[in-house]
Amino acid sequence: MEGISTSVKTALSTVSTDAMSLIGDVLPYALTIVGAVLVVVIGIKVFKRVANK
């Protein structure tokens, strides 16, 4: 039973490490995309305010 427990712990540890690595790789791109979307949304709002005056 101890062998199974050790195998499960090792597998979960590997999954955790891989997930953190994936998040670290994807995060810069995700932040760039979110930032670009925010700039566009805020730009449209400002343009609408200026155009209505």
Residue pairs with C-beta under 8 A, 6 or more apart in sequence:
none
